[in-house]
Structure formats: structure tokens, C-alpha cells
């Protein structure tokens, strides 16, 4: 491969939605090592055995999930780079760093609290279907097939399902459980701080994913059935992950969370973004760019 020119010397960076996300990522940069987990460590030792088990259950899903998305993101970065979409690639470099920080945070949290190395026992069939099979396959396909269809399937899997349904709902639940424990005198300041940072990062990631899918659907509305098919395939497994967490505790989830609340939250977030992608079929890229701030919500 030989380069013929560079965008930055021809016309400079383009003021676009991905570039705005890049600037936000810089503005909200954080370091997991600066979060003090000493109080969280003391609190964990005060929890009942059932509460400890539930906390480990949730943390095991997060740390493995964050490792998965860190490992599997690079093919998308390479595709976007090969297409010469500089501003998008710039954002994706921060995206990858974010995912690495999420792995680091949960590793530090587990090291400070659990003292247990093997937590794969919490990974059920629905979780394994998504994180062990569907995610690496969809992202790995991009290495040999950079087509718009492959990109849409990858973004639906990664951003709409893994991040938009599982991660976002999971962090909402995790934050709620930490708040409830805090109200009972079990302080978890480091956990709450870390989750707040991660939620803000994830909102940027989901915003970009919706933008990427919308960009392709606007250019070729015939790709929308690909979106629908992928969503309908993966959504039952994603909701199954949420249900599995609660069903593992037949006498009631020890952290006093209600499954129906989180199923409804997951579906609400999913449907909101689905409607935005439906509208992308009728809009041009300029309209999508103009409305893209709404994709980010709190990004």
C-alpha cells in the first residue's frame, strides 16, 4: 500500500460528530488507579455470604465482558482506518483505551474485594452465546469482510446488544445495588465513582455505534433488514443473561433488585435506539450528522 495524500494537509480535520465524541473522551479522561477502593474492601467483608456471592456474580460478568470488547474492537478500528475516516478512527482510539480502563477497574475491584481467581462459574449459556461466540465472530469477520453489511452486523452486536442492552442495563443495576447498600450503611464510594465514569464512557460508545449503523442505513436503506435480523437474533440471549442473574437466586436476589425493573429498562433503551435507526432509512447523512447529538444522550 502506498499513500497518495494526507487529509490534514489537504483540508484539515472535519468538524463531525465522531470528532466531537473524540473531544469529549479527552475531556472526561480518568485513571482507574486513582480510585480509592479501601472503603469498598472493608464493606465487602461486612456483607452476608449471599450478598458477596451476588456481588461477585455481577462483577464476573462485567470484567469478562469488558475484556471481550477490548479484545474484539480492533478489527473495526482497522476497517475504519482503511476507509480513511480519520475523525472516526481518532475517536475509536479513545474507545479502545476506555475499554482497557474498564477491564483495569474491575480487575482492581475484584482484587481488592474478592480474593477469588476463577469466576467463570457465573457464565451461563446465554452469556457464553453472546460473549464467547457471537461477539468475536461478528467482529472477527471484519478482518476479511469490511463490507457495509458486515460493519452493520458488528455494530449491532457490539454497540446495540453488548453495550446498549447488557452493559448499560448491567451498570444501571450495579449502580442501583451499590446505592441501596450505601443507604444501609455499607459504603462503596470507589465502586460508585468507577461506575459513573464507565457509564459516561459507554454512552459515547453507544452513540458512535448508532451513528455508524445510521450512516450505512442512510446510504443504503436495504441494509435495515440486516439490522432487524441481527437484533431479533441476539435480543433473546441478551434478555436471557439478565433473567439468568436473578434466576440463580430462587429465594430472591440478595442485593434487593427487581428483575422486571431491569428488563423494562433494557427494552426501553433498546426500543429508543431502534426507532432512531428506523428513521435513518429516510434521512441523508447530513441530517444524521445534524441530529447525532441526540444519539449520545449523556455522551
C-alpha positions in Angstrom: 0.0 0.0 0.0 1.3 3.5 -1.0 -0.4 6.7 0.3 -1.2 9.4 -2.2 -2.0 12.2 0.2 -3.0 13.2 3.8 -6.3 14.7 4.7 -4.9 17.0 7.4 -2.7 18.9 4.9 -5.4 19.0 2.2 -8.4 20.3 4.2 -7.8 19.7 7.9 -9.9 17.8 10.3 -13.7 17.8 9.6 -16.0 19.1 12.4 -18.1 16.0 12.7 -20.0 14.0 15.3 -17.2 11.5 15.7 -14.7 14.3 16.3 -17.0 15.7 19.0 -17.0 12.4 20.7 -13.2 12.3 20.5 -13.0 15.7 22.2 -15.4 14.5 24.9 -13.3 11.4 25.5 -10.3 13.6 26.2 -12.3 15.9 28.4 -13.6 13.1 30.6 -10.4 11.0 30.8 -10.0 9.1 34.1 -7.5 6.7 35.6 -8.7 3.6 37.5 -5.6 3.6 39.7 -6.6 6.9 41.2 -9.9 5.5 42.6 -9.6 4.6 46.3 -11.2 1.2 47.0 -10.1 0.9 50.6 -13.6 1.6 52.0 -15.2 -0.8 49.4 -12.8 -3.5 50.6 -13.9 -3.0 54.2 -17.6 -3.0 53.2 -17.3 -6.2 51.2 -16.1 -8.1 54.3 -19.2 -6.9 56.1 -21.7 -8.3 53.5 -23.5 -11.6 54.1 -22.3 -14.6 52.2 -25.3 -14.3 49.8 -24.6 -10.7 49.1 -20.9 -11.4 48.5 -21.9 -14.1 46.0 -24.3 -11.8 44.2 -21.6 -9.1 44.0 -19.1 -11.5 42.6 -21.6 -12.7 40.1 -22.2 -9.2 38.7 -18.5 -8.3 38.8 -17.6 -11.5 36.9 -19.9 -10.6 34.1 -18.6 -7.1 33.8 -14.9 -7.8 33.9 -15.1 -10.6 31.3 -17.5 -8.6 29.2 -15.1 -5.6 29.2 -12.2 -7.9 28.4 -14.2 -9.3 25.5 -15.0 -5.9 24.0 -11.3 -4.8 24.5 -10.1 -7.9 22.6 -12.7 -7.7 19.8 -12.7 -4.0 18.9 -9.5 -3.8 16.8 -11.0 -5.2 13.6 -13.4 -2.3 13.4 -10.7 0.2 14.1 -8.7 -1.3 11.2 -11.7 -1.1 8.8 -12.4 2.5 9.6 -8.7 3.4 9.2 -8.6 1.6 5.8 -11.6 3.7 4.7 -9.7 6.8 5.5 -12.3 8.0 8.1 -9.7 9.9 10.2 -12.1 11.5 12.7 -13.8 8.2 13.3 -10.5 6.4 13.8 -9.4 9.1 16.2 -12.5 8.5 18.4 -12.0 4.8 18.2 -8.5 5.1 19.6 -10.1 6.6 22.7 -12.8 3.9 22.6 -10.2 1.2 22.9 -8.5 2.9 25.7 -11.8 3.3 27.5 -12.4 -0.5 27.3 -9.0 -1.2 28.6 -9.6 1.1 31.6 -12.9 -0.7 32.3 -11.1 -4.1 32.5 -8.5 -2.5 34.8 -11.1 -1.0 37.1 -13.0 -4.3 37.6 -9.7 -6.2 38.0 -8.7 -3.8 40.7 -12.1 -4.0 42.3 -12.1 -7.8 42.4 -8.5 -7.8 43.6 -9.5 -5.5 46.5 -12.7 -7.4 47.5 -13.0 -10.9 46.2 -9.7 -12.7 46.5 -11.1 -15.3 44.2 -9.5 -16.0 40.9 -11.9 -18.2 38.9 -15.3 -16.7 38.4 -16.3 -18.4 35.2 -18.8 -20.4 37.1 -21.1 -17.5 36.8 -21.1 -17.5 33.0 -24.2 -19.3 31.8 -25.3 -20.4 28.3 -26.8 -17.1 27.3 -23.8 -15.1 28.4 -21.5 -17.6 26.6 -23.5 -17.4 23.4 -23.0 -13.7 23.2 -19.5 -13.1 24.6 -17.8 -16.4 23.7 -19.4 -16.8 20.3 -21.4 -14.1 18.6 -19.3 -11.1 19.6 -15.8 -12.4 18.5 -17.4 -13.9 15.3 -19.1 -10.7 14.2 -16.0 -8.6 14.9 -13.6 -11.1 13.6 -15.5 -11.2 10.3 -14.3 -7.6 9.6 -10.8 -8.8 9.2 -11.7 -10.4 5.8 -15.0 -8.8 5.1 -15.2 -5.0 5.6 -18.5 -4.7 3.7 -21.2 -2.3 5.0 -23.3 -5.4 5.9 -20.5 -6.9 8.0 -20.0 -3.5 9.7 -23.7 -3.2 10.5 -23.8 -6.7 11.9 -20.7 -6.0 14.0 -22.0 -2.6 15.3 -25.4 -4.1 16.2 -23.7 -6.9 18.1 -21.2 -4.7 19.9 -22.9 -1.4 20.4 -26.6 -2.2 20.4 -26.7 -5.5 22.2 -23.5 -5.9 24.2 -23.2 -2.2 25.2 -26.7 -0.9 24.7 -28.6 -3.8 26.3 -26.3 -5.7 28.5 -23.6 -3.2 29.7 -25.9 -0.3 30.1 -28.6 -2.3 31.9 -25.9 -4.1 34.0 -24.2 -0.9 35.1 -27.6 0.7 35.9 -28.3 -2.4 38.1 -24.8 -2.4 39.6 -25.1 1.3 40.5 -28.5 0.8 42.0 -27.3 -2.1 44.1 -24.3 0.0 45.4 -26.7 2.9 46.2 -29.0 0.5 48.1 -26.1 -0.9 50.1 -24.8 2.6 50.8 -28.2 3.6 52.2 -28.0 0.6 54.6 -24.6 1.8 55.9 -22.4 -0.2 53.5 -20.3 2.5 51.8 -19.0 1.7 48.3 -17.6 5.1 47.2 -14.9 3.7 44.9 -17.4 1.4 43.2 -19.9 4.2 42.6 -17.1 6.5 41.3 -15.9 3.9 38.8 -19.3 3.0 37.6 -20.1 6.7 37.0 -17.0 7.0 34.8 -17.8 3.8 32.9 -21.4 4.8 32.2 -20.3 8.0 30.7 -17.7 6.2 28.5 -20.4 3.7 27.4 -22.8 6.4 26.4 -20.2 7.7 23.9 -19.6 4.2 22.6 -23.3 3.5 22.0 -23.7 7.0 20.4 -20.9 6.1 17.9 -22.4 2.7 17.2 -25.8 4.2 16.4 -24.1 6.8 14.2 -22.1 4.1 12.3 -25.2 2.0 11.7 -27.3 5.0 10.7 -24.6 6.2 8.3 -24.7 2.9 6.5 -28.5 2.6 6.5 -28.9 6.2 5.2 -26.5 5.3 2.3 -28.3 2.0 1.6 -31.8 1.6 3.2 -31.7 -2.1 2.1 -29.3 -2.7 5.0 -32.0 -2.1 7.6 -33.3 -5.7 7.4 -29.8 -6.7 8.4 -30.2 -4.6 11.5 -33.6 -6.1 12.2 -32.4 -9.7 11.7 -29.3 -9.3 13.9 -31.3 -7.6 16.7 -34.0 -10.3 16.7 -31.4 -13.0 16.8 -29.4 -11.6 19.7 -32.0 -9.8 21.9 -33.4 -13.0 23.4 -30.0 -14.1 24.5 -29.3 -10.6 26.0 -32.5 -10.6 27.9 -31.7 -14.2 28.9 -28.5 -13.0 30.5 -30.5 -10.6 32.7 -33.0 -13.3 33.6 -30.3 -15.8 34.4 -28.8 -13.5 37.0 -32.0 -13.3 39.0 -33.0 -16.9 38.5 -29.7 -18.1 40.0 -31.2 -16.9 43.4 -34.6 -18.6 43.8 -35.1 -17.2 47.3 -34.6 -13.6 46.0 -31.7 -11.7 44.6 -29.5 -10.8 47.7 -28.9 -7.2 46.6 -32.6 -6.4 46.6 -33.0 -5.7 42.9 -36.1 -6.4 40.9 -35.7 -8.3 37.6 -38.7 -6.7 36.0 -37.4 -3.2 36.5 -34.2 -4.1 34.6 -35.9 -6.0 31.8 -38.1 -2.9 31.3 -35.1 -0.6 31.4 -33.2 -2.7 28.9 -36.2 -2.8 26.5 -36.8 0.9 26.9 -33.3 1.8 25.9 -33.3 -0.7 23.1 -36.5 0.5 21.6 -35.5 4.1 21.8 -32.4 3.5 19.7 -34.2 1.1 17.4 -36.6 3.9 16.4 -33.6 6.2 15.6 -32.2 3.6 13.3 -35.7 3.2 11.6 -35.7 6.9 10.9 -32.2 6.7 9.4 -33.7 5.0 6.3 -35.5 8.2 5.4 -32.7 10.6 6.1 -29.5 11.7 4.5 -26.0 11.7 6.1 -26.2 15.5 6.7 -29.4 15.1 8.6 -28.0 12.3 10.6 -24.9 14.4 11.4 -27.2 17.3 12.5 -29.2 15.1 14.8 -26.3 13.0 16.0 -26.0 14.8 19.3 -29.3 13.1 20.3 -27.6 9.7 19.8 -25.2 10.5 22.6 -27.6 11.5 25.2 -25.1 11.9 28.1 -22.1 11.2 26.0 
